[in-house]
Amino acid sequence: MLRKTFALFMSVVMCLCLLPTISFAVSDIWETPGNSDLNILNGGVMLVDGDNFYFVQNGIFVQSGEDVRALSADRGKNLNLYDGYIYYTLGADVFRIPANGGSRELVCTADAEIKQMYVIGGNIRYIAGGAAYEFSRQKNTAEKISSLCGLKGLIPTQYGNIFLTGEVFDYTIWADERELMTGVTSCYSDSGYLAVLKQNHNYMVELEKLFSGFNEAADLMEFDIHGTVSVMQLFGADEDNTISEYNDNNELQCDFEALLREAGLISNDVSLMSANLSDVSTPLTSEVSQGQKNIVKRARQLTEIKWTPLEDIYQWGQAGVFKAETTYTGLPYGQPVNTNGYIGYGVSLEDFSSAVLNNTSKLYTTYSTYNKTAPSLSTDCSAYVSYAWGIERRKTTYSLLEVAEKVSDQSIYSLQVGDCLNKSSSHVVLVSALTYDANGSIIGVEIMEQTPVITRVTRYGAGESKSLSSLQSYYLNNGYVIYRNPNRDSVTYTPSPAVPLDGETVAGMKESAPKSRTSSFAGGKSVTLTSDTAGARIFYTLDGSIPTSSSTLYTGPISVYNTTKLRAIAVSGNYPESTILEYTVKIPQAAKPTASVSSGLNSGNTVSSGSQIKLSASAGATIYYTTDGTEPTASSKVYSSPITITQDTTIKAIAEKAGMSRSEMAVISYKVGAVYSISASAGNGGSISPSGNSSVLAAGSKTFNITPSNGYAIADVLVNGVSIGAVSSYTFSNVNANQTISASFKSTAQMPFTDVKSDMWFYEAVSYTYSIKLFNGMSETIFSPDATMTRGMFATVLGRFAGVSNNLTSGIGLVTGTGVNIRSGPSTDTGVAGFVSNKNTAVQVLSRSGDWYQVKYGTVTGYIRQDLIKVYNGNYTDLISGRYYSPYAEWTYLTGIANGIAGSTFEADSNITREHMCMMLYNYAVAYGKTLPKTVERSTFSDDASISNGAKAAVYALQEAGVINGMGEGAFSPKGTATRAQVAQIYMKFANAVK
């Protein structure tokens, strides 16, 4: 199971530390303490209030965003925030200062040093001399609040006080005076619960239960506060050892002493103590033994070894890369369990250094296990400590305990050089140095560790940016345990020529290998060699042979055009031998260019004239090409945009890229072929895809799919005018001429009309117009196909075709804009009740209010400004309100559809003439932006002279669109009438023409 990183855990714990304890309204007098008990238990050196972070580091500071200010030079503890003041302790005294800075004020003084302190409702609750007290600001007195002695911790709650007695990591918990449980490693409260770590298990219990008949067996629950992952889930047993040992103790870095001076809190002649090991005058323990020194030296070998990879190498977890030809100090992190690659165990320091200098070695060609990319020659935290301790066989964070002794006093002040801080299944670090003050107290600790992605040294305490309280918080308060090597005085140290320490002379040392610096140019790479030894000469070979002082003398950058084994040595006379750099300079070949048709028709390598050919290669490569049959070179045309093909053409192309050899030549031939057209059309009731004209290369193919609409079925498909049946798909193959394909559809709707039979010529047209609700019957069962069509009927059918609402029973208006808001009131200051999205949309006009019309549009009733709407004002004097055709007749006037057809009267009950029918359809197409196609060659009707001049444009436009074809013998009969069946046929054809 993949483990969360230690950095993630630290962020979780820091969040817990910094969140104030949440209070519960059990009583009106309870107030939230001025800091969380978890933080107070950790020394009370941190406090968060909104965006402000208060902390102790050589004084009291506040951070807001990236701004850090000094508030006090006091190194206070037990920070609390209450009523705009920061409270803190100094020895037995409690002080407070304004939260934004200012003079300090003494609040109270205890009889002994105050270990923990909370501010609750202005009163001070604290532990001093192993006893608990509460100081009342009102009474100005302190009273003992518990008879318990030897108190180590205090957690105030709204139900009472929780006390801790016993030893570090082995506490007894009390609820006021009643003992609750023993053997507790640590605990804190959060969100009405007490979180308990006991025997390496995390539990939680409701605070209220602790004070009301607590039963440990029944009331302790698995830790799941806020539903978050538990501490033990983050650091539980790991069967496959996939441990993430990050320890990113990212902490604010700044000059705290300078901030104190800037704030005037210390004078310029005062210097905060900064001691190192050489300043120790009164050691706390006996002098560091030779074995302890050897432990540190062994750790330093792993920490101070320098290496310069020849190629980029992925770091652990692919967090980044170790960059080629960049020098790094310290071993890379990895867990090469199954490759026997642990440095110090299976791989020596000398083996590692040698592997780094050969980029065909295992370091570059294999990786750590557990699917976490990292060098296979590496080490992890437990192997690091195992090596430093001189343990013969590598241990894990679990098995390290088998050879270690737990230190009885688990505090910073019991640390000794060579100890480790270990948290099983998580991480282990080494204590490498201690710093003491003049009184013999530890004021600084140095930690060495192997952590992703490379070894690290971190210093805490005096003169450092990280405080001892940070060390306590990061380690001892988070489950790390101090262990000591019982055999430390027997640990030996063997110098290594791979990493000589402190200028020591080591047998077998050689002159360091030259360092390389590689750059790329088109077609190859250039290698520059240097030596860290002043005055050293460099000799090299390019044929794989071992270089000597008789080999080629390096005088300048070496150009390499193909993968080459470069071997080099530096000769200075300081050493009898030189370390060999074995650098395989890899020059991969650029990928051969490829070609594709980016526009135009193609079938294989046959293309249409004018087709565009796109050339592609590796990113960053330059393509050179020719089209005249010659072979391309770096002097040929550079490809920058698609190549247009108008005749048979052969393209030859190569690619060049910096750091790569030239690609193979690509040869692509194209033949220009003839292009034919396939015209596809579909009648009403379905579609064909693709529709319209499609171009196909000679000998090519094209597939067409026919799809009926809901309520329709495919009636027939014609290919070049010949029926192939009701197929849903057809493919033209080996095309060598222009082609046509058309599809027709039939309604599957069941019509109620007894006078319309399936074998009648108008059946399909009536079925279509009935299915889309253009026509109703003359009764429920009678269509009356031979009845003549009146002007009112025709206007109604056309209005339905346009989508005009059929519930317009009174006045009618027409929106003139492309989109108009319907307001909730007769003012632009009122809200929008609806929106009419298209012009020529009819709405029902209810009334007029000043410059506004009240309208109804669908289910919306509101107002439209008068200049945005055209309203019928009785232009047709013969219309009778309430008739089914009245709103549609008004609509034809407002849209101009009736122009040239009706004057002051509409004559709705009169039969519509054939030429007026054409004019209304034509005017509709103009008003609604429809285009009438020209699919039929114009043929002058024999009775053309009888067609009104104002109607001719409409009549012949509809003829060319295939909507009308006359009454027989070449006549149109403009003044004749049309039957309902004929009009249904015309609408079906018209709908197909304008769709």
GISUL-V577240 format. One record per pair of residues at least 6 apart in sequence whose C-alpha atoms are under 7 Angstrom apart, sorted by the first residue. I is the first residue (numbers start at 1). J is the second residue. Records with the same first field share a line. If there is no record, write none. Layout:
BEGIN
I = J ; J
END
This chain:
BEGIN
1 = 238
2 = 242
3 = 234 ; 242 ; 243 ; 244
4 = 234 ; 244
5 = 244 ; 245 ; 246
6 = 244 ; 245 ; 246 ; 247
7 = 246 ; 247 ; 248
9 = 234
17 = 36 ; 38 ; 39
18 = 39 ; 46 ; 47 ; 48
19 = 36 ; 48
20 = 35 ; 36
21 = 32 ; 36 ; 190 ; 191
22 = 32 ; 190 ; 191
23 = 31 ; 32
24 = 158
26 = 158
30 = 158
31 = 120 ; 121
32 = 120
33 = 118 ; 119 ; 120
34 = 80 ; 81 ; 82 ; 118 ; 119 ; 120
35 = 47 ; 79 ; 80 ; 81 ; 118
37 = 155 ; 188 ; 189
38 = 188
39 = 46
40 = 78 ; 116
41 = 153
42 = 473 ; 477
43 = 77 ; 78 ; 469
44 = 77 ; 78 ; 79
45 = 55 ; 56 ; 77 ; 78 ; 79
46 = 54 ; 55 ; 56 ; 79
47 = 53 ; 54 ; 55 ; 79
48 = 54
51 = 64
52 = 62 ; 63 ; 64
53 = 62 ; 63 ; 64
54 = 61 ; 62 ; 63
55 = 61 ; 62
56 = 75 ; 76
57 = 467
58 = 73 ; 75
59 = 72 ; 73 ; 74 ; 75 ; 76
60 = 70 ; 71 ; 72 ; 73 ; 74 ; 75 ; 76
61 = 68 ; 69 ; 70 ; 71
62 = 68 ; 69 ; 70
63 = 69
69 = 259
70 = 259 ; 260 ; 263
71 = 101
72 = 265
73 = 260 ; 265 ; 266
76 = 88 ; 89 ; 90
77 = 88 ; 89 ; 90
78 = 88 ; 89 ; 116 ; 117
79 = 86 ; 87 ; 88
80 = 86 ; 87 ; 88 ; 118 ; 119
81 = 87
82 = 119
84 = 98 ; 99
85 = 96 ; 97 ; 98 ; 99
86 = 96 ; 97 ; 98 ; 99
87 = 94 ; 95 ; 96 ; 97
88 = 94 ; 95 ; 96
89 = 95 ; 114
91 = 113 ; 114
92 = 109 ; 110 ; 111 ; 112 ; 113 ; 114
93 = 108 ; 109 ; 110
94 = 106 ; 107 ; 108 ; 109
95 = 104 ; 105 ; 106 ; 107
96 = 104 ; 105 ; 106 ; 107
97 = 103 ; 104 ; 105
110 = 128
112 = 128 ; 129
113 = 128 ; 129
114 = 126 ; 127 ; 128
115 = 127 ; 128
116 = 126 ; 127
117 = 124 ; 125 ; 126 ; 127
118 = 124 ; 125 ; 126
119 = 125
122 = 137
123 = 134 ; 135 ; 136 ; 137
124 = 134 ; 135 ; 136
125 = 133 ; 134 ; 135
126 = 132 ; 133 ; 134
127 = 133
130 = 149 ; 150 ; 151 ; 152
131 = 148 ; 149 ; 150 ; 151
132 = 144 ; 145 ; 146
133 = 142 ; 143 ; 144 ; 145
134 = 142 ; 143 ; 144 ; 145
135 = 141 ; 142 ; 143
136 = 142
146 = 177
150 = 165
151 = 163 ; 164 ; 165
152 = 164 ; 165
153 = 163 ; 164 ; 165
154 = 161 ; 162 ; 163 ; 164
155 = 161 ; 162 ; 163
156 = 162
159 = 208 ; 211
160 = 176
161 = 175 ; 176
162 = 173 ; 174 ; 175 ; 176
163 = 173 ; 174 ; 175 ; 176
164 = 171 ; 172 ; 173 ; 174
165 = 171 ; 172 ; 173
166 = 172
168 = 410
169 = 184 ; 185 ; 186
170 = 183 ; 184 ; 185
171 = 182 ; 183 ; 184 ; 185
172 = 181 ; 182 ; 183 ; 184
173 = 179 ; 180 ; 181 ; 182
174 = 180
175 = 210 ; 211
183 = 198
184 = 196 ; 197 ; 198
185 = 197 ; 198
186 = 196 ; 197
187 = 194 ; 195 ; 196 ; 197
188 = 194 ; 195 ; 196
189 = 195
192 = 206 ; 207
193 = 204 ; 205 ; 206 ; 207
194 = 204 ; 205 ; 206 ; 207
195 = 203 ; 204 ; 205 ; 223
196 = 202 ; 203 ; 204
197 = 203
201 = 232
202 = 222 ; 223 ; 232
203 = 220 ; 221 ; 222 ; 223
204 = 220 ; 221 ; 222 ; 223
205 = 219 ; 220 ; 221
223 = 230
224 = 230
235 = 425 ; 426
236 = 425
237 = 425
238 = 425
242 = 370
243 = 425 ; 426
245 = 426 ; 427 ; 451 ; 452
246 = 451 ; 452
247 = 451
251 = 466
253 = 465
254 = 465
260 = 266
261 = 267 ; 268
273 = 462 ; 463
274 = 462 ; 463
275 = 435 ; 436 ; 437 ; 462
276 = 435
277 = 434 ; 435
280 = 435 ; 436 ; 437
281 = 438
282 = 438 ; 439 ; 440
283 = 436 ; 440
284 = 440 ; 441
289 = 489
290 = 489
291 = 488 ; 489 ; 490 ; 491 ; 492
292 = 417 ; 418 ; 488 ; 489
294 = 491 ; 492 ; 493
295 = 388 ; 389 ; 418 ; 491
296 = 388 ; 418 ; 432
298 = 387 ; 388 ; 493
299 = 388
301 = 499
302 = 330 ; 331
303 = 329 ; 330 ; 331 ; 455
304 = 329 ; 330
305 = 329 ; 330 ; 331 ; 499
306 = 327 ; 328 ; 329 ; 330
307 = 327 ; 328 ; 329 ; 353 ; 356
308 = 325 ; 326 ; 327 ; 328 ; 356
309 = 324 ; 325 ; 326 ; 356
310 = 324 ; 325 ; 359
311 = 323 ; 324 ; 359
312 = 321 ; 322 ; 323 ; 324
313 = 321 ; 322 ; 323 ; 364 ; 375
314 = 320 ; 321 ; 322 ; 373 ; 374
315 = 321 ; 322 ; 373 ; 374 ; 453
316 = 333 ; 334 ; 372 ; 373 ; 374 ; 452 ; 453
317 = 372 ; 373
318 = 373
325 = 516 ; 517
330 = 454 ; 455
331 = 378 ; 454 ; 455
332 = 378 ; 379 ; 453 ; 454 ; 455
333 = 378 ; 379 ; 380 ; 450 ; 451 ; 452 ; 453 ; 454
334 = 368 ; 374 ; 375 ; 376 ; 378 ; 379 ; 380
335 = 368 ; 369 ; 378 ; 379 ; 380
336 = 342 ; 368 ; 369 ; 376 ; 377 ; 378
337 = 369
338 = 369
339 = 376
340 = 346
341 = 347 ; 376 ; 377 ; 378
342 = 377 ; 378 ; 379
343 = 349 ; 377 ; 378 ; 379
344 = 387
345 = 394
349 = 498
350 = 498
352 = 377
353 = 498
355 = 361 ; 363
356 = 363
357 = 581 ; 582 ; 583
358 = 581 ; 582 ; 583
359 = 583 ; 584
363 = 375 ; 376 ; 377
364 = 375
366 = 375 ; 376
367 = 373 ; 374 ; 375 ; 376
368 = 374 ; 375 ; 376
380 = 450 ; 451
381 = 427 ; 428 ; 429 ; 449 ; 450 ; 451
382 = 395 ; 396 ; 397 ; 428
383 = 394 ; 395
384 = 450
385 = 430
386 = 394 ; 395
389 = 485 ; 488 ; 491
390 = 491
397 = 422 ; 423 ; 424 ; 425 ; 427 ; 428
398 = 424 ; 425
404 = 483 ; 484 ; 485 ; 486
405 = 483 ; 484 ; 485 ; 486
406 = 482 ; 483 ; 484
407 = 482 ; 483 ; 484
410 = 482
413 = 442
417 = 431 ; 432 ; 433 ; 434
418 = 430 ; 431 ; 432
419 = 430 ; 431 ; 482 ; 483 ; 484 ; 485
420 = 428 ; 429 ; 430 ; 431 ; 482 ; 483 ; 484
421 = 428 ; 429 ; 430 ; 480 ; 481 ; 482 ; 483
422 = 428 ; 429 ; 480 ; 481 ; 482
423 = 479 ; 480 ; 481
429 = 447 ; 448 ; 449
430 = 447 ; 448 ; 449
431 = 446 ; 447 ; 448
432 = 446 ; 447 ; 448
433 = 445 ; 446
434 = 442 ; 444 ; 445 ; 446
435 = 442 ; 443 ; 444 ; 445
436 = 442 ; 443 ; 444
437 = 443
443 = 461 ; 462
444 = 460 ; 461 ; 462
445 = 459 ; 460 ; 461
446 = 458 ; 459 ; 460
447 = 457 ; 458 ; 459
448 = 456 ; 457 ; 458
449 = 455 ; 456 ; 457
450 = 456
459 = 466
460 = 466 ; 467 ; 468 ; 471
461 = 467 ; 468
495 = 506
496 = 506
497 = 506 ; 508 ; 509
500 = 506
510 = 575 ; 577 ; 578 ; 579
511 = 570 ; 571 ; 575 ; 577 ; 578 ; 579
512 = 570 ; 578 ; 579
513 = 569 ; 570 ; 578 ; 579 ; 580 ; 581
514 = 529 ; 530 ; 531 ; 568 ; 569 ; 570 ; 581
515 = 529 ; 530 ; 531
516 = 527 ; 528 ; 529 ; 530
517 = 527 ; 528 ; 529
518 = 525 ; 526 ; 527 ; 528
519 = 525 ; 526 ; 527
520 = 526 ; 658 ; 659
521 = 658 ; 659
522 = 656 ; 657 ; 658 ; 659 ; 660
523 = 561 ; 656 ; 657 ; 658 ; 659 ; 660 ; 661 ; 662
524 = 560 ; 561 ; 562 ; 587 ; 658 ; 659 ; 660 ; 661
525 = 559 ; 560 ; 561 ; 659
526 = 557 ; 558 ; 559 ; 560
527 = 557 ; 558 ; 559
528 = 556 ; 557 ; 558
531 = 570
535 = 572
536 = 570 ; 571 ; 572
537 = 570 ; 571 ; 572
538 = 553 ; 554 ; 568 ; 569 ; 570 ; 571
539 = 547 ; 548 ; 549 ; 551 ; 552 ; 553 ; 554 ; 568 ; 569 ; 570
540 = 547 ; 551 ; 552 ; 553 ; 554 ; 566 ; 567 ; 568 ; 569
541 = 547 ; 551 ; 552 ; 566 ; 567 ; 568
542 = 564 ; 565 ; 566 ; 567
543 = 565
544 = 565 ; 566 ; 567
546 = 567
547 = 567 ; 568 ; 569
561 = 587 ; 661
562 = 587 ; 661
563 = 584 ; 585 ; 586 ; 587
564 = 584 ; 585 ; 586
565 = 582 ; 583 ; 584 ; 585
566 = 582 ; 583 ; 584 ; 585
567 = 580 ; 581 ; 582 ; 583
568 = 580 ; 581 ; 582
569 = 578 ; 579 ; 580 ; 581
570 = 578
571 = 578
587 = 659 ; 660 ; 661
588 = 660 ; 661
589 = 660 ; 661 ; 662 ; 663
590 = 655 ; 656 ; 657 ; 660 ; 661 ; 662 ; 663
591 = 617 ; 618 ; 663
592 = 617 ; 654 ; 655 ; 663 ; 664 ; 665 ; 666
593 = 615 ; 616 ; 617 ; 653 ; 654 ; 655 ; 666
594 = 615 ; 616 ; 617
595 = 613 ; 614 ; 615 ; 616
596 = 613 ; 614 ; 615
597 = 611 ; 612 ; 613 ; 614
598 = 612 ; 613 ; 614
599 = 611 ; 612
600 = 608 ; 610 ; 611 ; 612
601 = 607 ; 608 ; 611 ; 697
602 = 608 ; 697
603 = 700
605 = 669 ; 670 ; 671
606 = 670 ; 671 ; 672 ; 673
607 = 670 ; 671 ; 672 ; 673
608 = 672 ; 673 ; 674 ; 675 ; 697
609 = 645 ; 646 ; 647 ; 672
610 = 644 ; 645 ; 646
611 = 644 ; 645
612 = 642 ; 643 ; 644 ; 645
613 = 642 ; 643 ; 644
614 = 642 ; 643
617 = 655
620 = 657
621 = 655 ; 656 ; 657
622 = 655 ; 656 ; 657
623 = 638 ; 639 ; 653 ; 654 ; 655 ; 656
624 = 632 ; 633 ; 634 ; 636 ; 637 ; 638 ; 639 ; 653 ; 654 ; 655
625 = 632 ; 636 ; 637 ; 638 ; 639 ; 651 ; 652 ; 653 ; 654
626 = 632 ; 636 ; 637 ; 651 ; 652 ; 653
627 = 649 ; 650 ; 651 ; 652
629 = 650
631 = 652
632 = 652 ; 653 ; 654
646 = 672
647 = 671 ; 672
648 = 670 ; 671 ; 672
649 = 669 ; 670 ; 671
650 = 667 ; 668 ; 669 ; 670
651 = 667 ; 668 ; 669
652 = 665 ; 666 ; 667 ; 668
653 = 665 ; 666 ; 667
654 = 663 ; 664 ; 665 ; 666
655 = 662 ; 663
656 = 662 ; 663
673 = 697 ; 698
674 = 697 ; 698
675 = 695 ; 696 ; 697 ; 698
676 = 695 ; 696 ; 697 ; 698 ; 737 ; 738
677 = 693 ; 694 ; 695 ; 696 ; 738 ; 739
678 = 693 ; 694 ; 695 ; 738 ; 739 ; 740
679 = 692 ; 693 ; 694 ; 739 ; 740 ; 741
680 = 691 ; 692 ; 693 ; 740 ; 741 ; 742
681 = 688 ; 691 ; 692 ; 741 ; 742 ; 743
682 = 688 ; 742 ; 743 ; 744
683 = 743 ; 744 ; 745 ; 992
684 = 745 ; 988 ; 992
685 = 708 ; 709 ; 712 ; 745 ; 746
686 = 707 ; 708 ; 709 ; 745
687 = 706 ; 707 ; 708
688 = 704 ; 705 ; 706 ; 707
689 = 704 ; 705 ; 706
690 = 704
698 = 734 ; 735 ; 736
699 = 734 ; 735 ; 736
700 = 733 ; 734 ; 735
701 = 731 ; 732 ; 733 ; 734 ; 735
702 = 731 ; 732 ; 733
703 = 730 ; 731 ; 732
704 = 729 ; 730 ; 731
705 = 728 ; 729 ; 730
706 = 728 ; 729
707 = 728
708 = 714 ; 745
711 = 747 ; 748 ; 749
712 = 745 ; 746 ; 747 ; 748
713 = 745 ; 746 ; 747 ; 748
714 = 726 ; 744 ; 745 ; 746
715 = 726 ; 744 ; 745 ; 746
716 = 723 ; 725 ; 726 ; 743 ; 744 ; 745
717 = 723 ; 724 ; 725 ; 726 ; 727 ; 742 ; 743 ; 744
718 = 724 ; 741 ; 742 ; 743
719 = 740 ; 741 ; 742
720 = 739 ; 740 ; 741
746 = 764
747 = 764 ; 767 ; 768
749 = 771
751 = 767
752 = 780 ; 781
753 = 781 ; 782 ; 783
754 = 781 ; 782
755 = 782 ; 783 ; 784
756 = 763
757 = 763
762 = 981 ; 985
765 = 984 ; 985 ; 988
766 = 981 ; 984
768 = 988
769 = 775 ; 984 ; 988
770 = 776
774 = 797 ; 800 ; 801
775 = 797
777 = 783
778 = 784
785 = 979 ; 980 ; 981
786 = 979 ; 980 ; 981
787 = 979 ; 980
788 = 911 ; 977 ; 978 ; 979 ; 980
789 = 911 ; 912 ; 978 ; 979 ; 980
790 = 908 ; 909 ; 910 ; 911 ; 912
791 = 907 ; 908 ; 909 ; 910 ; 911 ; 912
792 = 885 ; 889 ; 908 ; 909
793 = 885
795 = 885 ; 888 ; 889
796 = 885 ; 888
799 = 888
804 = 841 ; 842
808 = 844 ; 887
809 = 882 ; 887
810 = 844 ; 881 ; 882
811 = 844 ; 845 ; 846 ; 872
812 = 842 ; 843 ; 844 ; 845 ; 871 ; 872 ; 887 ; 890
813 = 842 ; 843 ; 844 ; 845 ; 869 ; 870 ; 871 ; 872
814 = 840 ; 841 ; 842 ; 843 ; 869 ; 870 ; 871 ; 894
815 = 839 ; 840 ; 841 ; 842 ; 868 ; 869 ; 870
816 = 839 ; 840 ; 868 ; 869 ; 870
817 = 839 ; 868
818 = 837 ; 838 ; 839
819 = 836 ; 837 ; 838 ; 839
820 = 835 ; 836 ; 837
821 = 832 ; 834 ; 835 ; 836
822 = 832 ; 833 ; 834 ; 835 ; 862 ; 863 ; 864
823 = 830 ; 831 ; 832 ; 833 ; 834 ; 862 ; 863 ; 864
824 = 830 ; 831 ; 832 ; 833 ; 862 ; 863
825 = 862 ; 863
826 = 849 ; 852 ; 863
833 = 860 ; 862
834 = 860
840 = 895
842 = 891
843 = 855 ; 856 ; 857
844 = 855 ; 856 ; 857
845 = 853 ; 854 ; 855 ; 856
846 = 854 ; 855
847 = 853 ; 854
848 = 854
851 = 865 ; 866
852 = 863 ; 864 ; 865 ; 866
853 = 863 ; 864 ; 865 ; 866
854 = 862 ; 863 ; 864
855 = 861 ; 862 ; 863
856 = 862
870 = 894
872 = 890 ; 894
875 = 904
876 = 904 ; 905 ; 906
877 = 904 ; 905
878 = 905 ; 906 ; 907
879 = 886
880 = 886
892 = 898
895 = 927
897 = 920 ; 923 ; 924
898 = 920
901 = 916
911 = 977
912 = 977
913 = 974 ; 975 ; 976 ; 977 ; 978
914 = 974 ; 975 ; 976 ; 977 ; 978
915 = 951 ; 955 ; 974 ; 975
918 = 954 ; 955
919 = 951 ; 954
922 = 954
925 = 931
930 = 994
931 = 994
932 = 961 ; 993 ; 994
933 = 961 ; 993
934 = 960 ; 961
935 = 960 ; 961 ; 962
936 = 960 ; 961 ; 962
937 = 960
938 = 959 ; 960
941 = 970 ; 971 ; 972
942 = 970 ; 971
943 = 971 ; 972 ; 973
946 = 974
947 = 974
958 = 964
959 = 965
961 = 993
963 = 986 ; 989 ; 990
964 = 986
966 = 972
967 = 973
END
